[in-house]
């Protein structure tokens, strides 16, 4: 176990932690918006009205939040790759 291995492990764990912490908030808000959208769809169906599928502020917000979660996930995956590289390099 050399200093390079230790540095890769530490960098990997740090990136995983940063990715997780950056993804947690947007993911929670995305799930809340998705649930609210489903609730509105159920209400509209119960009323018998047709729901138009226009672009709304909530749909734009969901797209932005989804993109933020993907970016944070990419950071976490990069950390995982670094941590694995720390085990493979001798």
N, CA, C and O atoms as CSV, one atom per row, in Angstrom:
chain,resi,resn,atom,element,x,y,z
A,1,UNK,N,N,0.857,-1.172,0.000
A,1,UNK,CA,C,0.000,0.000,0.000
A,1,UNK,C,C,0.900,1.230,0.000
A,1,UNK,O,O,1.615,1.499,0.965
A,2,UNK,N,N,0.849,1.951,-1.077
A,2,UNK,CA,C,1.683,3.129,-1.213
A,2,UNK,C,C,0.887,4.405,-1.037
A,2,UNK,O,O,-0.328,4.378,-0.842
A,3,UNK,N,N,1.580,5.504,-1.107
A,3,UNK,CA,C,0.889,6.789,-0.953
A,3,UNK,C,C,-0.083,7.083,-2.104
A,3,UNK,O,O,-1.080,7.780,-1.914
A,4,UNK,N,N,0.209,6.552,-3.291
A,4,UNK,CA,C,-0.698,6.749,-4.420
A,4,UNK,C,C,-2.029,6.042,-4.167
A,4,UNK,O,O,-3.094,6.592,-4.449
A,5,UNK,N,N,-1.962,4.830,-3.639
A,5,UNK,CA,C,-3.186,4.093,-3.331
A,5,UNK,C,C,-4.025,4.850,-2.296
A,5,UNK,O,O,-5.238,5.004,-2.443
A,6,UNK,N,N,-3.358,5.305,-1.270
A,6,UNK,CA,C,-4.064,6.029,-0.209
A,6,UNK,C,C,-4.688,7.315,-0.757
A,6,UNK,O,O,-5.819,7.657,-0.412
A,7,UNK,N,N,-3.955,8.016,-1.600
A,7,UNK,CA,C,-4.491,9.253,-2.189
A,7,UNK,C,C,-5.702,8.962,-3.073
A,7,UNK,O,O,-6.682,9.707,-3.044
A,8,UNK,N,N,-5.644,7.896,-3.851
A,8,UNK,CA,C,-6.786,7.535,-4.702
A,8,UNK,C,C,-7.997,7.146,-3.869
A,8,UNK,O,O,-9.123,7.523,-4.198
A,9,UNK,N,N,-7.777,6.395,-2.792
A,9,UNK,CA,C,-8.889,6.009,-1.920
A,9,UNK,C,C,-9.536,7.224,-1.283
A,9,UNK,O,O,-10.760,7.356,-1.261
A,10,UNK,N,N,-8.691,8.114,-0.763
A,10,UNK,CA,C,-9.232,9.304,-0.106
A,10,UNK,C,C,-9.978,10.195,-1.104
A,10,UNK,O,O,-11.056,10.707,-0.802
A,11,UNK,N,N,-9.398,10.374,-2.288
A,11,UNK,CA,C,-10.068,11.180,-3.309
A,11,UNK,C,C,-11.384,10.523,-3.735
A,11,UNK,O,O,-12.390,11.203,-3.937
A,12,UNK,N,N,-11.364,9.199,-3.868
A,12,UNK,CA,C,-12.580,8.485,-4.246
A,12,UNK,C,C,-13.678,8.621,-3.206
A,12,UNK,O,O,-14.831,8.891,-3.543
A,13,UNK,N,N,-13.321,8.435,-1.951
A,13,UNK,CA,C,-14.315,8.554,-0.879
A,13,UNK,C,C,-14.836,9.989,-0.797
A,13,UNK,O,O,-16.027,10.210,-0.579
A,14,UNK,N,N,-13.941,10.960,-0.974
A,14,UNK,CA,C,-14.370,12.364,-0.935
A,14,UNK,C,C,-15.335,12.664,-2.079
A,14,UNK,O,O,-16.347,13.334,-1.871
A,15,UNK,N,N,-15.038,12.181,-3.274
A,15,UNK,CA,C,-15.934,12.429,-4.407
A,15,UNK,C,C,-17.278,11.721,-4.236
A,15,UNK,O,O,-18.317,12.257,-4.620
A,16,UNK,N,N,-17.257,10.538,-3.670
A,16,UNK,CA,C,-18.519,9.835,-3.415
A,16,UNK,C,C,-19.365,10.632,-2.418
A,16,UNK,O,O,-20.573,10.779,-2.603
A,17,UNK,N,N,-18.728,11.144,-1.364
A,17,UNK,CA,C,-19.450,11.919,-0.357
A,17,UNK,C,C,-19.991,13.222,-0.953
A,17,UNK,O,O,-21.126,13.609,-0.674
A,18,UNK,N,N,-19.184,13.893,-1.768
A,18,UNK,CA,C,-19.630,15.137,-2.395
A,18,UNK,C,C,-20.785,14.860,-3.357
A,18,UNK,O,O,-21.773,15.595,-3.370
A,19,UNK,N,N,-20.664,13.806,-4.159
A,19,UNK,CA,C,-21.730,13.464,-5.096
A,19,UNK,C,C,-23.033,13.131,-4.383
A,19,UNK,O,O,-24.110,13.546,-4.811
A,20,UNK,N,N,-22.927,12.381,-3.297
A,20,UNK,CA,C,-24.130,12.019,-2.540
A,20,UNK,C,C,-24.780,13.257,-1.929
A,20,UNK,O,O,-25.997,13.430,-1.996
A,21,UNK,N,N,-23.954,14.113,-1.334
A,21,UNK,CA,C,-24.526,15.290,-0.682
A,21,UNK,C,C,-25.130,16.260,-1.697
A,21,UNK,O,O,-26.115,16.933,-1.393
A,22,UNK,N,N,-24.555,16.339,-2.892
A,22,UNK,CA,C,-25.106,17.214,-3.924
A,22,UNK,C,C,-26.372,16.632,-4.547
A,22,UNK,O,O,-27.206,17.388,-5.043
A,23,UNK,N,N,-26.535,15.329,-4.535
A,23,UNK,CA,C,-27.700,14.694,-5.155
A,23,UNK,C,C,-28.889,14.590,-4.204
A,23,UNK,O,O,-30.035,14.535,-4.651
A,24,UNK,N,N,-28.632,14.562,-2.917
A,24,UNK,CA,C,-29.695,14.316,-1.944
A,24,UNK,C,C,-30.792,15.386,-1.986
A,24,UNK,O,O,-31.975,15.046,-2.006
A,25,UNK,N,N,-30.426,16.655,-1.999
A,25,UNK,CA,C,-31.419,17.731,-1.989
A,25,UNK,C,C,-32.271,17.776,-3.250
A,25,UNK,O,O,-33.499,17.766,-3.157
A,26,UNK,N,N,-31.647,17.826,-4.436
A,26,UNK,CA,C,-32.456,17.854,-5.659
A,26,UNK,C,C,-33.319,16.599,-5.835
A,26,UNK,O,O,-34.427,16.682,-6.366
A,27,UNK,N,N,-32.822,15.443,-5.394
A,27,UNK,CA,C,-33.599,14.211,-5.537
A,27,UNK,C,C,-34.861,14.268,-4.675
A,27,UNK,O,O,-35.930,13.837,-5.107
A,28,UNK,N,N,-34.738,14.792,-3.473
A,28,UNK,CA,C,-35.897,14.915,-2.587
A,28,UNK,C,C,-36.925,15.866,-3.179
A,28,UNK,O,O,-38.121,15.576,-3.170
A,29,UNK,N,N,-36.466,16.996,-3.691
A,29,UNK,CA,C,-37.383,17.973,-4.289
A,29,UNK,C,C,-38.017,17.425,-5.566
A,29,UNK,O,O,-39.195,17.669,-5.830
A,30,UNK,N,N,-37.240,16.687,-6.358
A,30,UNK,CA,C,-37.769,16.075,-7.578
A,30,UNK,C,C,-38.885,15.084,-7.248
A,30,UNK,O,O,-39.924,15.072,-7.908
A,31,UNK,N,N,-38.670,14.258,-6.231
A,31,UNK,CA,C,-39.693,13.291,-5.840
A,31,UNK,C,C,-40.954,13.987,-5.354
A,31,UNK,O,O,-42.062,13.525,-5.627
A,32,UNK,N,N,-40.795,15.106,-4.628
A,32,UNK,CA,C,-41.961,15.847,-4.156
A,32,UNK,C,C,-42.735,16.442,-5.332
A,32,UNK,O,O,-43.965,16.389,-5.353
A,33,UNK,N,N,-42.025,17.007,-6.309
A,33,UNK,CA,C,-42.706,17.558,-7.488
A,33,UNK,C,C,-43.393,16.470,-8.298
A,33,UNK,O,O,-44.487,16.681,-8.821
A,34,UNK,N,N,-42.757,15.311,-8.405
A,34,UNK,CA,C,-43.346,14.197,-9.148
A,34,UNK,C,C,-44.618,13.703,-8.464
A,34,UNK,O,O,-45.610,13.402,-9.128
A,35,UNK,N,N,-44.583,13.622,-7.141
A,35,UNK,CA,C,-45.762,13.191,-6.400
A,35,UNK,C,C,-46.890,14.214,-6.508
A,35,UNK,O,O,-48.058,13.844,-6.622
A,36,UNK,N,N,-46.543,15.484,-6.473
A,36,UNK,CA,C,-47.545,16.534,-6.622
A,36,UNK,C,C,-48.178,16.489,-8.014
A,36,UNK,O,O,-49.385,16.683,-8.159
A,37,UNK,N,N,-47.372,16.236,-9.015
A,37,UNK,CA,C,-47.875,16.120,-10.390
A,37,UNK,C,C,-48.816,14.922,-10.523
A,37,UNK,O,O,-49.851,15.011,-11.184
A,38,UNK,N,N,-48.455,13.810,-9.897
A,38,UNK,CA,C,-49.321,12.625,-9.941
A,38,UNK,C,C,-50.631,12.890,-9.208
A,38,UNK,O,O,-51.690,12.432,-9.637
A,39,UNK,N,N,-50.561,13.622,-8.115
A,39,UNK,CA,C,-51.773,13.950,-7.370
A,39,UNK,C,C,-52.700,14.837,-8.204
A,39,UNK,O,O,-53.915,14.638,-8.205
A,40,UNK,N,N,-52.136,15.801,-8.904
A,40,UNK,CA,C,-52.944,16.669,-9.776
A,40,UNK,C,C,-53.560,15.852,-10.903
A,40,UNK,O,O,-54.716,16.072,-11.262
A,41,UNK,N,N,-52.806,14.914,-11.465
A,41,UNK,CA,C,-53.334,14.065,-12.538
A,41,UNK,C,C,-54.500,13.210,-12.035
A,41,UNK,O,O,-55.495,13.040,-12.739
A,42,UNK,N,N,-54.376,12.673,-10.815
A,42,UNK,CA,C,-55.486,11.882,-10.254
A,42,UNK,C,C,-56.715,12.753,-10.029
A,42,UNK,O,O,-57.836,12.319,-10.292
A,43,UNK,N,N,-56.521,13.961,-9.552
A,43,UNK,CA,C,-57.637,14.872,-9.320
A,43,UNK,C,C,-58.311,15.240,-10.641
A,43,UNK,O,O,-59.539,15.247,-10.733
A,44,UNK,N,N,-57.517,15.542,-11.652
A,44,UNK,CA,C,-58.090,15.884,-12.962
A,44,UNK,C,C,-58.859,14.698,-13.542
A,44,UNK,O,O,-59.920,14.879,-14.139
A,45,UNK,N,N,-58.333,13.495,-13.370
A,45,UNK,CA,C,-59.031,12.309,-13.864
A,45,UNK,C,C,-60.341,12.104,-13.109
A,45,UNK,O,O,-61.339,11.702,-13.706
A,46,UNK,N,N,-60.349,12.372,-11.821
A,46,UNK,CA,C,-61.549,12.217,-11.011
A,46,UNK,C,C,-62.611,13.232,-11.432
A,46,UNK,O,O,-63.802,12.921,-11.463
A,47,UNK,N,N,-62.164,14.455,-11.759
A,47,UNK,CA,C,-63.096,15.487,-12.209
A,47,UNK,C,C,-63.605,15.217,-13.606
A,47,UNK,O,O,-64.634,15.761,-14.007
A,48,UNK,N,N,-62.906,14.387,-14.350
A,48,UNK,CA,C,-63.327,14.077,-15.707
A,48,UNK,C,C,-62.811,15.072,-16.726
A,48,UNK,O,O,-63.185,15.018,-17.898
A,49,UNK,N,N,-61.971,15.961,-16.294
A,49,UNK,CA,C,-61.433,16.954,-17.206
A,49,UNK,C,C,-60.199,16.431,-17.917
A,49,UNK,O,O,-59.540,15.499,-17.458
A,50,UNK,N,N,-59.909,17.040,-19.023
A,50,UNK,CA,C,-58.706,16.677,-19.754
A,50,UNK,C,C,-57.557,17.541,-19.277
A,50,UNK,O,O,-57.707,18.747,-19.083
A,51,UNK,N,N,-56.454,16.938,-19.098
A,51,UNK,CA,C,-55.282,17.665,-18.629
A,51,UNK,C,C,-54.394,17.960,-19.832
A,51,UNK,O,O,-54.009,17.053,-20.570
A,52,UNK,N,N,-54.079,19.217,-20.019
A,52,UNK,CA,C,-53.197,19.550,-21.134
A,52,UNK,C,C,-51.758,19.288,-20.722
A,52,UNK,O,O,-51.389,19.451,-19.558
A,53,UNK,N,N,-50.967,18.887,-21.676
A,53,UNK,CA,C,-49.579,18.521,-21.403
A,53,UNK,C,C,-48.622,19.628,-21.838
A,53,UNK,O,O,-47.588,19.363,-22.451
A,54,UNK,N,N,-48.973,20.847,-21.518
A,54,UNK,CA,C,-48.112,21.961,-21.851
A,54,UNK,C,C,-46.921,22.015,-20.902
A,54,UNK,O,O,-46.931,21.408,-19.832
A,55,UNK,N,N,-45.917,22.740,-21.308
A,55,UNK,CA,C,-44.749,22.921,-20.456
A,55,UNK,C,C,-45.122,23.873,-19.328
A,55,UNK,O,O,-45.625,24.972,-19.561
A,56,UNK,N,N,-44.869,23.434,-18.117
A,56,UNK,CA,C,-45.171,24.248,-16.945
A,56,UNK,C,C,-43.871,24.551,-16.199
A,56,UNK,O,O,-42.815,23.995,-16.503
A,57,UNK,N,N,-43.975,25.426,-15.239
A,57,UNK,CA,C,-42.813,25.738,-14.418
A,57,UNK,C,C,-42.347,24.519,-13.635
A,57,UNK,O,O,-41.150,24.322,-13.430
A,58,UNK,N,N,-43.305,23.701,-13.198
A,58,UNK,CA,C,-42.942,22.500,-12.447
A,58,UNK,C,C,-42.214,21.493,-13.328
A,58,UNK,O,O,-41.288,20.828,-12.864
A,59,UNK,N,N,-42.615,21.370,-14.583
A,59,UNK,CA,C,-41.928,20.418,-15.465
A,59,UNK,C,C,-40.513,20.888,-15.786
A,59,UNK,O,O,-39.596,20.078,-15.915
A,60,UNK,N,N,-40.343,22.201,-15.912
A,60,UNK,CA,C,-38.992,22.732,-16.123
A,60,UNK,C,C,-38.138,22.509,-14.885
A,60,UNK,O,O,-36.969,22.138,-14.986
A,61,UNK,N,N,-38.728,22.738,-13.715
A,61,UNK,CA,C,-38.004,22.512,-12.463
A,61,UNK,C,C,-37.611,21.044,-12.315
A,61,UNK,O,O,-36.510,20.739,-11.857
A,62,UNK,N,N,-38.506,20.137,-12.701
A,62,UNK,CA,C,-38.170,18.710,-12.625
A,62,UNK,C,C,-37.018,18.365,-13.555
A,62,UNK,O,O,-36.152,17.566,-13.198
A,63,UNK,N,N,-36.998,18.962,-14.747
A,63,UNK,CA,C,-35.884,18.718,-15.669
A,63,UNK,C,C,-34.561,19.224,-15.093
A,63,UNK,O,O,-33.535,18.551,-15.194
A,64,UNK,N,N,-34.592,20.405,-14.493
A,64,UNK,CA,C,-33.376,20.964,-13.893
A,64,UNK,C,C,-32.903,20.099,-12.728
A,64,UNK,O,O,-31.712,19.810,-12.607
A,65,UNK,N,N,-33.829,19.689,-11.879
A,65,UNK,CA,C,-33.470,18.849,-10.734
A,65,UNK,C,C,-32.931,17.499,-11.186
A,65,UNK,O,O,-31.972,16.987,-10.610
A,66,UNK,N,N,-33.545,16.922,-12.216
A,66,UNK,CA,C,-33.069,15.637,-12.740
A,66,UNK,C,C,-31.646,15.771,-13.276
A,66,UNK,O,O,-30.817,14.884,-13.070
A,67,UNK,N,N,-31.363,16.880,-13.966
A,67,UNK,CA,C,-30.018,17.120,-14.486
A,67,UNK,C,C,-29.005,17.281,-13.341
A,67,UNK,O,O,-27.881,16.788,-13.432
A,68,UNK,N,N,-29.405,17.964,-12.275
A,68,UNK,CA,C,-28.518,18.128,-11.126
A,68,UNK,C,C,-28.207,16.789,-10.470
A,68,UNK,O,O,-27.080,16.547,-10.039
A,69,UNK,N,N,-29.210,15.923,-10.396
A,69,UNK,CA,C,-29.002,14.598,-9.802
A,69,UNK,C,C,-28.053,13.776,-10.679
A,69,UNK,O,O,-27.178,13.082,-10.162
A,70,UNK,N,N,-28.223,13.851,-12.004
A,70,UNK,CA,C,-27.328,13.118,-12.904
A,70,UNK,C,C,-25.891,13.606,-12.770
A,70,UNK,O,O,-24.963,12.798,-12.753
A,71,UNK,N,N,-25.697,14.920,-12.676
A,71,UNK,CA,C,-24.355,15.466,-12.538
A,71,UNK,C,C,-23.715,15.040,-11.222
A,71,UNK,O,O,-22.537,14.681,-11.188
A,72,UNK,N,N,-24.483,15.079,-10.146
A,72,UNK,CA,C,-23.952,14.642,-8.858
A,72,UNK,C,C,-23.664,13.141,-8.877
A,72,UNK,O,O,-22.698,12.685,-8.265
A,73,UNK,N,N,-24.493,12.382,-9.572
A,73,UNK,CA,C,-24.242,10.946,-9.716
A,73,UNK,C,C,-22.964,10.676,-10.483
A,73,UNK,O,O,-22.232,9.738,-10.166
A,74,UNK,N,N,-22.688,11.495,-11.491
A,74,UNK,CA,C,-21.444,11.335,-12.247
A,74,UNK,C,C,-20.232,11.604,-11.366
A,74,UNK,O,O,-19.207,10.935,-11.500
A,75,UNK,N,N,-20.341,12.576,-10.468
A,75,UNK,CA,C,-19.251,12.852,-9.528
A,75,UNK,C,C,-19.036,11.651,-8.608
A,75,UNK,O,O,-17.899,11.254,-8.355
A,76,UNK,N,N,-20.126,11.077,-8.111
A,76,UNK,CA,C,-20.022,9.916,-7.235
A,76,UNK,C,C,-19.441,8.710,-7.979
A,76,UNK,O,O,-18.645,7.959,-7.414
A,77,UNK,N,N,-19.827,8.526,-9.215
A,77,UNK,CA,C,-19.278,7.413,-10.001
A,77,UNK,C,C,-17.794,7.612,-10.248
A,77,UNK,O,O,-17.023,6.653,-10.205
A,78,UNK,N,N,-17.384,8.854,-10.510
A,78,UNK,CA,C,-15.953,9.136,-10.674
A,78,UNK,C,C,-15.196,8.804,-9.392
A,78,UNK,O,O,-14.081,8.284,-9.445
A,79,UNK,N,N,-15.786,9.096,-8.261
A,79,UNK,CA,C,-15.175,8.738,-6.981
A,79,UNK,C,C,-15.059,7.238,-6.800
A,79,UNK,O,O,-14.055,6.741,-6.291
A,80,UNK,N,N,-16.085,6.523,-7.217
A,80,UNK,CA,C,-16.055,5.070,-7.131
A,80,UNK,C,C,-14.947,4.501,-8.015
A,80,UNK,O,O,-14.246,3.567,-7.625
A,81,UNK,N,N,-14.799,5.071,-9.201
A,81,UNK,CA,C,-13.748,4.624,-10.124
A,81,UNK,C,C,-12.369,4.884,-9.514
A,81,UNK,O,O,-11.481,4.036,-9.595
A,82,UNK,N,N,-12.196,6.053,-8.907
A,82,UNK,CA,C,-10.908,6.352,-8.261
A,82,UNK,C,C,-10.620,5.389,-7.112
A,82,UNK,O,O,-9.488,4.935,-6.946
A,83,UNK,N,N,-11.640,5.083,-6.324
A,83,UNK,CA,C,-11.438,4.161,-5.210
A,83,UNK,C,C,-11.062,2.765,-5.715
A,83,UNK,O,O,-10.186,2.118,-5.141
A,84,UNK,N,N,-11.706,2.302,-6.770
A,84,UNK,CA,C,-11.361,0.999,-7.350
A,84,UNK,C,C,-9.951,1.040,-7.934
A,84,UNK,O,O,-9.191,0.081,-7.801
A,85,UNK,N,N,-9.604,2.154,-8.582
A,85,UNK,CA,C,-8.253,2.290,-9.130
A,85,UNK,C,C,-7.210,2.233,-8.020
A,85,UNK,O,O,-6.105,1.733,-8.231
A,86,UNK,N,N,-7.553,2.738,-6.847
A,86,UNK,CA,C,-6.643,2.655,-5.708
A,86,UNK,C,C,-6.347,1.221,-5.298
A,86,UNK,O,O,-5.255,0.925,-4.812
A,87,UNK,N,N,-7.309,0.333,-5.491
A,87,UNK,CA,C,-7.076,-1.078,-5.180
A,87,UNK,C,C,-6.310,-1.786,-6.294
A,87,UNK,O,O,-5.561,-2.728,-6.034
A,88,UNK,N,N,-6.493,-1.340,-7.520
A,88,UNK,CA,C,-5.884,-2.045,-8.649
A,88,UNK,C,C,-4.432,-1.628,-8.919
A,88,UNK,O,O,-3.648,-2.432,-9.422
A,89,UNK,N,N,-4.075,-0.411,-8.597
A,89,UNK,CA,C,-2.711,0.077,-8.861
A,89,UNK,C,C,-1.782,-0.424,-7.764
A,89,UNK,O,O,-2.092,-0.353,-6.575
A,90,UNK,N,N,-0.639,-0.930,-8.200
A,90,UNK,CA,C,0.345,-1.422,-7.216
A,90,UNK,C,C,1.634,-0.710,-7.360
A,90,UNK,O,O,2.579,-0.989,-6.621
